[in-house]
Amino acid sequence: MDMKLWPTCHNGNDNVIMKPLNDNLGGNGKLKLSGNLIPRGTRRTGIGSLAVREGQGFRRCFEGSPRGTRELAGKSLAVRERPGFRACVWDSLAVREGGGQNASRPRVYGPTSPYLTDQENGRKEKQMDKKERAKERREKRRQEISLIRSIPYSDHQRWWSAETIAVVTGANRGIGFQIAHQLGLHGLTVVLTSRETAVGEESAKVLQEGGLKVVFHQLDVTDQESIDTFCSWIKENYGGIDILINNAGFNHNIGSENSVEFAEKVIAINYTGAKNMIKATIPLMKPNTAGARIVTVSSRLGRLNGRKNRISDDALRQQLEDADALSEELIDGTVNKFLEQVKDGSWTTGGWPQNNTDYSLSKLAVNAYTRLVARELAGRPEGEKIYVNCYCPGWVKTAMTGWAGQVTPEEGADTAIWLSLLPDMRISGKFFAERREIHF
């Protein structure tokens, strides 16, 4: 019988499965596989093999695998159930769907495949060029910031002194430790805080041995009693503070993981903890012609209009975008709705961010609260101004990211230092990254 290949493919053991183009064939209507007869539509279930699928497509036969995506074993083939099949590994064969001369034309798919069309090659080149250009821009910006950081503040720019008090939460390691370190190098008095006393004292000792004016106090931002105790200690010993850096944070997921097992803890530390610290320290902010500063470490993952990771509920997103109508009740209601859906298991269909959902939502809430507080404090008189901003440090090489980041903790701390010390500060309620304002 006339056996045109539809498609021809490897099954992982260098065998070939052939499916007739025309189902109305005479004879026994069976396919030939390396000398053995098997019925049409039979699935090869060996490791690395492909399953023949009745009709036009094929199906992967690994347990739990999605239909028509990738095959990652040996020389086996990945087939999509739409025009333009592609093999995704090594020298696998792929055949285009459809009639004509391409119906039985095997193609090798790889980085230098001669069988890709000019359009496909052009698209891949554009994608690669776009990534390379983005990488070059990031590296250029990093170099620019490194150069700027090497230039010391002049005397007329230095509005601070050794009497300026900066509080940094979660500063026993990572970005927080670097923020405390760099503020100390600029000559401020830094109050380094940590939930765990032993590690906090050790971190403060390291900076003290470097000649920096750093003191330690225990602080758990999820415990209101701990916050109240800390604020009483601050008032008694320093009379108030000039700078608050909300750095304490938590994320259970690493990489592409998206568990919400610890969602309550993530929200409690990242959002509620930061909010309660802001509320508790506003009365402690000392009058200053340069203005007091509140900086909260956030993330681009919390952007309302991120292209790949945002709330899909248009109405809710528009409410959160409206800075004039934004309220604490709306922000709290949003995160509480998410937590309720986590409990009943419906969060996956709630329209929440798809990547690091709990962490992303906690940072979205931080960003929204930053704008809310900035609006509420905007009317304070000169000499009593408080400027409130947040920033994304980037993907930093810390324990939180499993040390898989692309930015050093020192670089991740830079924008926080810049916002804390910026002379003639008149910026409030904004979101920054790499010393530049970015959209919420």
The 8 nearest C-alpha neighbors of each residue, nearest first, counted from 0:
[[1, 2, 25, 24, 26, 28, 3, 19],
 [0, 2, 3, 19, 24, 21, 20, 4],
 [3, 1, 19, 0, 4, 20, 18, 17],
 [4, 2, 19, 20, 1, 103, 5, 18],
 [3, 5, 103, 6, 7, 17, 18, 19],
 [6, 4, 18, 20, 7, 19, 103, 3],
 [5, 7, 4, 94, 8, 103, 18, 17],
 [8, 6, 4, 17, 5, 16, 94, 15],
 [7, 9, 15, 92, 16, 76, 6, 10],
 [8, 10, 15, 75, 13, 11, 14, 76],
 [9, 11, 48, 75, 49, 12, 14, 13],
 [10, 12, 75, 47, 48, 74, 9, 13],
 [11, 13, 14, 10, 9, 48, 74, 47],
 [14, 12, 9, 11, 10, 15, 74, 75],
 [15, 13, 12, 9, 10, 33, 16, 32],
 [14, 16, 9, 8, 32, 10, 17, 13],
 [15, 17, 32, 8, 7, 18, 14, 9],
 [18, 16, 7, 4, 30, 15, 5, 19],
 [17, 19, 5, 4, 20, 30, 6, 16],
 [20, 18, 21, 2, 3, 5, 4, 22],
 [19, 21, 5, 3, 22, 18, 4, 2],
 [20, 22, 19, 23, 24, 3, 2, 18],
 [21, 23, 24, 19, 20, 28, 54, 18],
 [24, 22, 21, 25, 28, 19, 20, 26],
 [25, 23, 22, 28, 21, 26, 0, 19],
 [24, 26, 28, 27, 23, 0, 22, 29],
 [27, 25, 28, 24, 0, 29, 23, 30],
 [26, 28, 29, 25, 24, 38, 30, 36],
 [29, 27, 26, 24, 25, 30, 39, 38],
 [30, 28, 38, 27, 39, 37, 36, 31],
 [31, 29, 37, 36, 39, 38, 17, 32],
 [30, 32, 36, 35, 34, 33, 37, 29],
 [31, 33, 35, 34, 16, 15, 36, 30],
 [34, 32, 35, 14, 31, 15, 16, 36],
 [33, 35, 32, 31, 36, 30, 37, 14],
 [36, 34, 32, 33, 31, 37, 30, 29],
 [35, 37, 31, 30, 32, 29, 34, 38],
 [38, 36, 30, 29, 31, 35, 39, 41],
 [39, 37, 29, 41, 30, 40, 36, 28],
 [38, 40, 41, 29, 30, 37, 28, 18],
 [39, 41, 53, 52, 51, 38, 42, 50],
 [42, 40, 39, 38, 51, 43, 37, 50],
 [43, 41, 50, 51, 44, 40, 49, 52],
 [42, 44, 50, 49, 48, 45, 41, 51],
 [45, 43, 60, 42, 48, 46, 50, 49],
 [44, 46, 48, 43, 47, 11, 49, 60],
 [47, 45, 48, 44, 11, 72, 61, 60],
 [46, 48, 11, 72, 75, 45, 73, 10],
 [49, 47, 10, 11, 45, 46, 43, 75],
 [50, 48, 10, 59, 43, 60, 51, 58],
 [51, 49, 42, 43, 58, 59, 60, 57],
 [50, 52, 42, 40, 57, 41, 49, 58],
 [51, 53, 57, 40, 56, 58, 50, 54],
 [52, 54, 40, 55, 51, 56, 39, 57],
 [55, 53, 56, 52, 40, 57, 22, 51],
 [54, 56, 53, 57, 80, 52, 96, 5],
 [57, 55, 80, 52, 54, 58, 53, 79],
 [58, 56, 52, 51, 50, 78, 67, 80],
 [57, 59, 50, 66, 67, 52, 60, 51],
 [60, 58, 49, 50, 61, 66, 67, 64],
 [59, 61, 50, 44, 58, 49, 62, 64],
 [62, 60, 64, 59, 63, 44, 46, 47],
 [61, 63, 64, 60, 59, 65, 44, 46],
 [62, 64, 61, 65, 60, 66, 59, 58],
 [63, 65, 61, 62, 66, 59, 60, 68],
 [66, 64, 68, 67, 63, 59, 58, 69],
 [65, 67, 58, 68, 59, 64, 79, 57],
 [66, 68, 79, 78, 58, 80, 59, 65],
 [67, 69, 66, 79, 77, 65, 78, 70],
 [70, 68, 77, 71, 87, 67, 78, 76],
 [69, 71, 77, 76, 72, 75, 87, 68],
 [72, 70, 69, 88, 73, 75, 47, 87],
 [73, 71, 47, 70, 75, 74, 11, 46],
 [72, 74, 75, 11, 47, 71, 88, 12],
 [73, 75, 91, 11, 72, 90, 89, 76],
 [76, 74, 11, 10, 9, 73, 47, 72],
 [75, 77, 86, 91, 70, 9, 8, 78],
 [78, 76, 69, 70, 86, 87, 68, 85],
 [77, 79, 67, 84, 85, 76, 57, 68],
 [80, 78, 67, 84, 81, 68, 77, 85],
 [81, 79, 56, 67, 78, 57, 82, 55],
 [80, 82, 79, 83, 84, 96, 56, 55],
 [83, 81, 96, 84, 95, 80, 97, 79],
 [82, 84, 95, 96, 85, 81, 94, 79],
 [85, 83, 95, 79, 78, 94, 93, 82],
 [84, 86, 93, 78, 87, 83, 77, 108],
 [87, 85, 77, 93, 76, 91, 108, 92],
 [86, 88, 77, 85, 69, 108, 76, 70],
 [89, 87, 86, 91, 90, 71, 74, 76],
 [88, 90, 91, 74, 109, 87, 108, 73],
 [91, 89, 107, 88, 92, 74, 108, 109],
 [92, 90, 74, 86, 76, 89, 75, 88],
 [93, 91, 107, 106, 8, 105, 86, 90],
 [94, 92, 86, 106, 85, 105, 84, 107],
 [93, 95, 105, 6, 84, 104, 106, 96],
 [96, 94, 83, 84, 102, 101, 82, 97],
 [95, 97, 82, 102, 83, 94, 84, 98],
 [98, 96, 102, 95, 99, 101, 82, 5],
 [97, 99, 102, 101, 100, 96, 103, 20],
 [98, 100, 101, 102, 97, 103, 104, 96],
 [99, 101, 102, 98, 103, 104, 97, 95],
 [102, 100, 104, 99, 103, 95, 98, 97],
 [103, 101, 98, 97, 100, 99, 104, 95],
 [102, 104, 4, 101, 105, 5, 3, 6],
 [103, 105, 101, 102, 94, 106, 100, 95],
 [106, 104, 94, 93, 92, 103, 107, 7],
 [107, 105, 93, 92, 94, 114, 108, 104],
 [106, 108, 92, 90, 91, 112, 93, 109],
 [109, 107, 112, 86, 106, 85, 87, 90],
 [108, 110, 112, 111, 107, 89, 90, 88],
 [109, 111, 112, 108, 113, 123, 120, 89],
 [112, 110, 109, 113, 108, 115, 114, 120],
 [111, 113, 109, 108, 114, 110, 115, 107],
 [114, 112, 115, 111, 107, 116, 108, 106],
 [113, 115, 112, 106, 116, 107, 108, 111],
 [116, 114, 113, 119, 112, 120, 117, 108],
 [115, 117, 119, 118, 120, 114, 113, 121],
 [116, 118, 120, 119, 121, 115, 122, 114],
 [117, 119, 121, 116, 120, 122, 115, 123],
 [120, 118, 122, 116, 121, 117, 115, 123],
 [121, 119, 117, 123, 122, 118, 124, 116],
 [120, 122, 118, 124, 119, 123, 117, 125],
 [121, 123, 119, 125, 120, 124, 118, 126],
 [124, 122, 126, 120, 125, 121, 127, 119],
 [123, 125, 121, 127, 126, 122, 128, 120],
 [126, 124, 128, 122, 123, 127, 129, 121],
 [127, 125, 123, 129, 124, 128, 122, 130],
 [126, 128, 124, 130, 129, 125, 131, 123],
 [127, 129, 125, 131, 126, 130, 124, 132],
 [130, 128, 126, 132, 127, 131, 125, 133],
 [131, 129, 133, 127, 132, 128, 134, 126],
 [130, 132, 134, 128, 133, 129, 127, 135],
 [133, 131, 135, 129, 134, 130, 128, 136],
 [132, 134, 136, 130, 135, 131, 129, 137],
 [135, 133, 131, 137, 132, 136, 130, 138],
 [134, 136, 132, 138, 133, 137, 139, 131],
 [137, 135, 139, 133, 134, 138, 140, 132],
 [138, 136, 140, 134, 139, 135, 141, 133],
 [137, 139, 141, 135, 140, 136, 134, 142],
 [138, 140, 136, 142, 141, 137, 135, 143],
 [141, 139, 143, 137, 142, 138, 136, 144],
 [142, 140, 138, 144, 143, 139, 145, 137],
 [141, 143, 145, 139, 140, 144, 146, 138],
 [142, 144, 140, 146, 141, 145, 139, 147],
 [143, 145, 147, 141, 146, 142, 148, 140],
 [146, 144, 142, 148, 143, 147, 141, 149],
 [145, 147, 143, 149, 144, 148, 142, 150],
 [148, 146, 144, 149, 150, 145, 143, 151],
 [149, 147, 145, 150, 146, 144, 151, 413],
 [148, 150, 146, 147, 151, 145, 144, 152],
 [149, 151, 148, 147, 152, 146, 153, 145],
 [152, 150, 149, 153, 148, 147, 185, 154],
 [153, 151, 156, 157, 154, 150, 155, 185],
 [152, 154, 156, 155, 151, 157, 150, 158],
 [153, 155, 157, 156, 152, 158, 151, 159],
 [154, 156, 153, 157, 158, 152, 422, 159],
 [157, 155, 153, 154, 422, 152, 158, 421],
 [156, 158, 154, 159, 155, 152, 153, 422],
 [157, 159, 156, 289, 422, 160, 155, 420],
 [158, 160, 157, 163, 187, 161, 162, 420],
 [161, 159, 162, 163, 187, 186, 158, 157],
 [160, 162, 187, 186, 163, 188, 159, 164],
 [161, 163, 160, 164, 188, 187, 159, 237],
 [164, 162, 160, 187, 161, 159, 188, 241],
 [163, 165, 240, 188, 241, 189, 162, 242],
 [164, 166, 242, 189, 243, 241, 190, 188],
 [167, 165, 190, 243, 189, 244, 242, 191],
 [166, 168, 244, 191, 170, 192, 243, 190],
 [169, 167, 192, 247, 246, 170, 245, 193],
 [170, 168, 247, 193, 246, 192, 175, 171],
 [171, 169, 175, 176, 168, 172, 191, 192],
 [170, 172, 199, 202, 176, 193, 169, 198],
 [173, 171, 176, 170, 175, 174, 202, 169],
 [174, 172, 176, 175, 397, 408, 177, 171],
 [173, 175, 408, 177, 176, 412, 178, 411],
 [176, 174, 170, 178, 177, 173, 246, 169],
 [175, 177, 170, 172, 179, 171, 178, 173],
 [176, 178, 180, 174, 179, 175, 409, 181],
 [177, 179, 175, 412, 181, 180, 176, 182],
 [180, 178, 176, 182, 177, 181, 183, 175],
 [179, 181, 177, 183, 178, 182, 176, 184],
 [180, 182, 184, 183, 178, 179, 177, 185],
 [183, 181, 185, 179, 184, 180, 187, 178],
 [182, 184, 180, 186, 181, 187, 185, 211],
 [183, 185, 181, 186, 182, 180, 211, 187],
 [184, 186, 182, 183, 187, 181, 160, 180],
 [185, 187, 183, 184, 161, 160, 182, 188],
 [188, 186, 161, 183, 163, 160, 182, 185],
 [187, 189, 164, 212, 161, 213, 163, 165],
 [188, 190, 213, 165, 166, 164, 191, 187],
 [191, 189, 166, 214, 215, 213, 165, 167],
 [190, 192, 215, 167, 170, 189, 214, 166],
 [193, 191, 168, 216, 217, 218, 170, 215],
 [194, 192, 169, 199, 217, 195, 218, 171],
 [193, 195, 219, 218, 217, 196, 192, 169],
 [196, 194, 193, 197, 198, 199, 217, 218],
 [195, 197, 199, 217, 198, 200, 194, 193],
 [198, 196, 200, 199, 195, 201, 202, 193],
 [199, 197, 201, 200, 196, 195, 202, 171],
 [200, 198, 171, 196, 202, 193, 201, 197],
 [199, 201, 203, 197, 202, 198, 215, 196],
 [200, 202, 204, 198, 199, 203, 197, 205],
 [203, 201, 199, 205, 204, 171, 200, 198],
 [204, 202, 200, 206, 205, 201, 215, 207],
 [203, 205, 207, 201, 202, 206, 208, 200],
 [206, 204, 202, 208, 203, 207, 201, 209],
 [207, 205, 209, 203, 208, 204, 211, 180],
 [208, 206, 204, 211, 210, 209, 205, 213],
 [207, 209, 205, 210, 206, 204, 211, 203],
 [210, 208, 206, 207, 211, 205, 204, 212],
 [209, 211, 207, 208, 212, 206, 213, 183],
 [212, 210, 207, 183, 209, 213, 206, 184],
 [211, 213, 188, 183, 207, 189, 210, 214],
 [214, 212, 189, 211, 188, 190, 207, 203],
 [215, 213, 190, 191, 203, 189, 212, 216],
 [216, 214, 191, 190, 192, 200, 203, 199],
 [217, 215, 192, 218, 191, 214, 190, 193],
 [216, 218, 193, 192, 196, 194, 195, 215],
 [219, 217, 194, 193, 192, 225, 220, 216],
 [218, 220, 194, 221, 222, 225, 226, 193],
 [219, 221, 272, 222, 218, 226, 268, 276],
 [222, 220, 272, 219, 268, 267, 223, 271],
 [223, 221, 225, 224, 220, 219, 226, 272],
 [224, 222, 226, 225, 227, 221, 220, 275],
 [223, 225, 227, 226, 222, 228, 229, 219],
 [224, 226, 228, 222, 223, 227, 219, 218],
 [227, 225, 223, 229, 224, 228, 230, 220],
 [226, 228, 224, 230, 229, 225, 223, 231],
 [229, 227, 225, 231, 226, 230, 224, 232],
 [228, 230, 232, 226, 227, 231, 225, 233],
 [229, 231, 233, 227, 232, 228, 226, 234],
 [232, 230, 234, 228, 233, 229, 235, 227],
 [231, 233, 229, 235, 230, 234, 236, 228],
 [234, 232, 230, 236, 231, 235, 237, 239],
 [235, 233, 238, 239, 231, 232, 237, 236],
 [234, 236, 232, 233, 238, 237, 231, 239],
 [235, 237, 233, 234, 232, 238, 239, 231],
 [238, 236, 239, 233, 234, 235, 240, 164],
 [237, 239, 234, 235, 236, 233, 240, 283],
 [240, 238, 283, 234, 237, 285, 284, 233],
 [239, 241, 164, 284, 285, 242, 283, 165],
 [242, 240, 291, 164, 284, 285, 165, 163],
 [241, 243, 165, 292, 293, 291, 240, 166],
 [244, 242, 293, 166, 165, 167, 245, 294],
 [243, 245, 167, 294, 295, 246, 293, 166],
 [246, 244, 295, 168, 273, 247, 296, 294],
 [245, 247, 168, 296, 169, 244, 175, 248],
 [248, 246, 169, 168, 245, 269, 268, 249],
 [249, 247, 269, 268, 246, 250, 169, 265],
 [248, 250, 265, 269, 268, 251, 247, 399],
 [249, 251, 252, 358, 265, 399, 248, 253],
 [250, 252, 249, 253, 261, 399, 265, 258],
 [253, 251, 256, 250, 257, 258, 254, 355],
 [252, 254, 256, 400, 255, 401, 251, 399],
 [253, 255, 256, 252, 400, 401, 403, 257],
 [254, 256, 253, 257, 354, 252, 355, 258],
 [257, 255, 252, 254, 253, 258, 355, 354],
 [258, 256, 355, 252, 255, 354, 259, 356],
 [257, 259, 260, 256, 252, 355, 261, 251],
 [260, 258, 262, 261, 357, 257, 341, 356],
 [259, 261, 258, 262, 263, 341, 251, 264],
 [262, 260, 264, 259, 263, 265, 251, 258],
 [263, 261, 259, 265, 357, 264, 260, 266],
 [264, 262, 266, 265, 261, 267, 338, 260],
 [263, 265, 267, 261, 262, 266, 268, 249],
 [264, 266, 262, 263, 268, 267, 249, 269],
 [265, 267, 361, 263, 270, 269, 264, 268],
 [268, 266, 271, 264, 265, 272, 270, 263],
 [269, 267, 272, 265, 266, 248, 270, 221],
 [268, 270, 248, 266, 265, 361, 267, 272],
 [269, 271, 273, 266, 361, 365, 272, 268],
 [272, 270, 267, 274, 273, 268, 275, 269],
 [273, 271, 220, 268, 221, 275, 274, 270],
 [272, 274, 276, 270, 271, 275, 245, 269],
 [275, 273, 271, 277, 272, 276, 270, 278],
 [276, 274, 278, 272, 277, 273, 271, 279],
 [275, 277, 279, 273, 278, 274, 280, 272],
 [278, 276, 274, 280, 275, 279, 281, 273],
 [277, 279, 275, 276, 280, 281, 274, 282],
 [278, 280, 276, 277, 281, 275, 282, 230],
 [279, 281, 283, 277, 282, 278, 276, 284],
 [280, 282, 283, 284, 278, 279, 277, 385],
 [283, 281, 280, 284, 279, 278, 239, 285],
 [284, 282, 239, 280, 281, 240, 285, 234],
 [285, 283, 240, 281, 241, 282, 239, 291],
 [284, 286, 239, 241, 240, 283, 287, 291],
 [287, 285, 383, 382, 284, 288, 290, 291],
 [286, 288, 382, 290, 289, 383, 285, 291],
 [287, 289, 382, 290, 381, 286, 383, 384],
 [290, 288, 287, 423, 158, 424, 291, 422],
 [289, 291, 384, 287, 385, 288, 383, 382],
 [292, 290, 385, 241, 242, 386, 384, 284],
 [291, 293, 242, 386, 385, 419, 387, 243],
 [292, 294, 387, 243, 242, 244, 386, 388],
 [295, 293, 244, 388, 389, 387, 245, 243],
 [296, 294, 245, 389, 244, 297, 246, 388],
 [295, 297, 246, 390, 389, 245, 391, 294],
 [296, 298, 391, 390, 362, 389, 295, 365],
 [299, 297, 391, 300, 301, 362, 390, 296],
 [298, 300, 301, 302, 391, 297, 305, 393],
 [301, 299, 359, 298, 302, 308, 362, 305],
 [302, 300, 363, 359, 362, 299, 298, 360],
 [303, 301, 439, 305, 299, 304, 300, 363],
 [304, 302, 309, 439, 305, 301, 316, 310],
 [305, 303, 302, 309, 306, 439, 308, 310],
 [304, 306, 302, 308, 309, 307, 303, 300],
 [305, 307, 308, 304, 309, 302, 303, 300],
 [308, 306, 305, 309, 353, 352, 354, 304],
 [309, 307, 352, 305, 353, 306, 354, 300],
 [308, 310, 352, 305, 303, 304, 311, 307],
 [309, 311, 351, 352, 312, 350, 316, 303],
 [310, 312, 350, 313, 309, 351, 352, 316],
 [313, 311, 315, 310, 314, 350, 316, 351],
 [314, 312, 316, 315, 311, 317, 310, 318],
 [313, 315, 317, 316, 312, 318, 319, 311],
 [316, 314, 318, 317, 312, 313, 319, 310],
 [315, 317, 313, 319, 318, 314, 320, 312],
 [318, 316, 320, 314, 315, 319, 313, 321],
 [319, 317, 315, 316, 320, 321, 314, 325],
 [318, 320, 316, 317, 321, 325, 315, 367],
 [321, 319, 317, 318, 322, 316, 303, 325],
 [322, 320, 318, 323, 319, 324, 325, 317],
 [321, 323, 325, 324, 320, 370, 371, 319],
 [322, 324, 321, 325, 374, 371, 326, 320],
 [325, 323, 321, 322, 326, 318, 319, 320],
 [324, 326, 322, 323, 321, 319, 371, 329],
 [327, 325, 328, 329, 324, 330, 371, 368],
 [326, 328, 330, 329, 331, 368, 325, 371],
 [327, 329, 331, 326, 330, 332, 333, 325],
 [330, 328, 332, 326, 327, 331, 333, 325],
 [331, 329, 327, 333, 332, 328, 364, 326],
 [332, 330, 328, 334, 333, 329, 327, 335],
 [331, 333, 329, 335, 330, 334, 328, 336],
 [332, 334, 330, 336, 331, 335, 329, 337],
 [333, 335, 337, 331, 336, 332, 338, 330],
 [336, 334, 338, 332, 337, 333, 331, 339],
 [337, 335, 339, 333, 334, 338, 332, 340],
 [336, 338, 334, 340, 335, 339, 341, 333],
 [337, 339, 341, 335, 340, 336, 334, 342],
 [340, 338, 336, 342, 341, 337, 335, 343],
 [339, 341, 346, 345, 337, 343, 342, 338],
 [340, 342, 338, 344, 346, 339, 343, 337],
 [341, 343, 339, 340, 344, 338, 345, 346],
 [342, 344, 340, 341, 345, 339, 346, 338],
 [345, 343, 341, 342, 346, 340, 347, 339],
 [344, 346, 340, 347, 343, 348, 341, 349],
 [345, 347, 340, 349, 341, 348, 344, 337],
 [348, 346, 345, 349, 350, 344, 351, 341],
 [349, 347, 346, 350, 345, 351, 344, 340],
 [350, 348, 346, 351, 347, 345, 340, 337],
 [349, 351, 311, 348, 310, 312, 352, 347],
 [350, 352, 310, 349, 353, 311, 356, 309],
 [353, 351, 309, 308, 356, 310, 354, 359],
 [352, 354, 356, 308, 351, 355, 309, 307],
 [353, 355, 356, 352, 308, 257, 359, 255],
 [356, 354, 257, 358, 359, 357, 353, 252],
 [355, 357, 359, 352, 354, 358, 353, 360],
 [356, 358, 360, 262, 359, 355, 259, 361],
 [357, 359, 361, 360, 355, 356, 250, 265],
 [360, 358, 301, 300, 356, 362, 361, 357],
 [359, 361, 363, 357, 362, 358, 301, 356],
 [362, 360, 358, 364, 266, 270, 363, 359],
 [363, 361, 301, 365, 364, 359, 360, 297],
 [362, 364, 301, 360, 366, 365, 361, 302],
 [363, 365, 367, 361, 362, 366, 368, 330],
 [366, 364, 362, 368, 363, 367, 270, 369],
 [367, 365, 369, 363, 364, 368, 362, 370],
 [366, 368, 364, 370, 369, 365, 363, 371],
 [369, 367, 371, 365, 370, 366, 364, 372],
 [370, 368, 366, 367, 372, 371, 428, 388],
 [369, 371, 428, 373, 367, 368, 372, 374],
 [370, 372, 368, 374, 369, 373, 325, 367],
 [373, 371, 375, 374, 369, 370, 368, 376],
 [372, 374, 428, 370, 376, 371, 387, 375],
 [375, 373, 377, 371, 372, 376, 370, 428],
 [374, 376, 372, 373, 377, 371, 378, 370],
 [377, 375, 373, 374, 378, 379, 372, 385],
 [378, 376, 374, 379, 375, 373, 384, 385],
 [377, 379, 376, 380, 375, 374, 384, 381],
 [378, 380, 384, 377, 376, 383, 381, 385],
 [381, 379, 383, 382, 384, 378, 377, 376],
 [382, 380, 383, 384, 379, 288, 290, 287],
 [381, 383, 288, 287, 286, 384, 380, 290],
 [382, 384, 286, 381, 380, 287, 379, 290],
 [383, 385, 290, 379, 382, 381, 380, 291],
 [386, 384, 291, 290, 292, 387, 383, 376],
 [385, 387, 427, 292, 293, 291, 384, 426],
 [386, 388, 293, 427, 373, 428, 294, 292],
 [389, 387, 294, 428, 429, 427, 369, 430],
 [390, 388, 295, 430, 294, 296, 297, 431],
 [389, 391, 431, 430, 297, 296, 432, 392],
 [390, 392, 298, 297, 432, 393, 299, 296],
 [393, 391, 411, 390, 432, 412, 394, 395],
 [394, 392, 391, 395, 411, 406, 298, 432],
 [393, 395, 404, 405, 406, 392, 396, 400],
 [396, 394, 404, 406, 407, 393, 397, 405],
 [395, 397, 404, 402, 407, 403, 406, 405],
 [398, 396, 402, 399, 400, 173, 395, 401],
 [397, 399, 401, 400, 402, 396, 173, 403],
 [400, 398, 397, 401, 250, 249, 402, 253],
 [401, 399, 402, 398, 397, 403, 253, 404],
 [400, 402, 398, 403, 399, 397, 253, 396],
 [403, 401, 396, 397, 400, 398, 404, 399],
 [402, 404, 401, 396, 400, 405, 397, 395],
 [405, 403, 396, 395, 394, 402, 406, 400],
 [404, 406, 394, 395, 396, 403, 407, 393],
 [407, 405, 395, 404, 396, 394, 410, 411],
 [406, 408, 410, 409, 396, 395, 411, 405],
 [409, 407, 411, 174, 410, 173, 395, 412],
 [408, 410, 412, 407, 411, 177, 413, 174],
 [411, 409, 407, 413, 412, 408, 406, 392],
 [412, 410, 392, 408, 409, 413, 407, 174],
 [411, 413, 178, 409, 410, 174, 415, 414],
 [412, 414, 416, 410, 415, 411, 417, 409],
 [415, 413, 417, 434, 416, 412, 433, 418],
 [414, 416, 418, 413, 417, 412, 419, 294],
 [417, 415, 419, 413, 414, 418, 420, 412],
 [416, 418, 414, 420, 419, 415, 421, 413],
 [419, 417, 415, 421, 416, 420, 414, 294],
 [420, 418, 416, 417, 292, 421, 415, 242],
 [419, 421, 417, 418, 416, 422, 159, 158],
 [420, 422, 418, 417, 424, 419, 423, 416],
 [423, 421, 424, 156, 420, 158, 289, 157],
 [424, 422, 289, 425, 421, 156, 290, 158],
 [423, 425, 422, 426, 421, 289, 290, 386],
 [424, 426, 423, 427, 386, 290, 422, 289],
 [425, 427, 424, 386, 428, 429, 388, 387],
 [428, 426, 386, 387, 429, 388, 373, 425],
 [427, 429, 370, 373, 388, 387, 369, 426],
 [428, 430, 388, 427, 389, 431, 436, 370],
 [429, 431, 389, 390, 437, 436, 388, 439],
 [432, 430, 436, 390, 435, 437, 434, 391],
 [431, 433, 391, 435, 434, 390, 392, 436],
 [432, 434, 435, 414, 431, 392, 144, 413],
 [435, 433, 414, 432, 431, 436, 417, 413],
 [436, 434, 431, 432, 433, 437, 430, 414],
 [435, 437, 431, 430, 432, 429, 434, 438],
 [438, 436, 431, 430, 435, 439, 432, 429],
 [439, 437, 430, 436, 302, 304, 431, 429],
 [438, 302, 303, 430, 437, 304, 366, 301]]
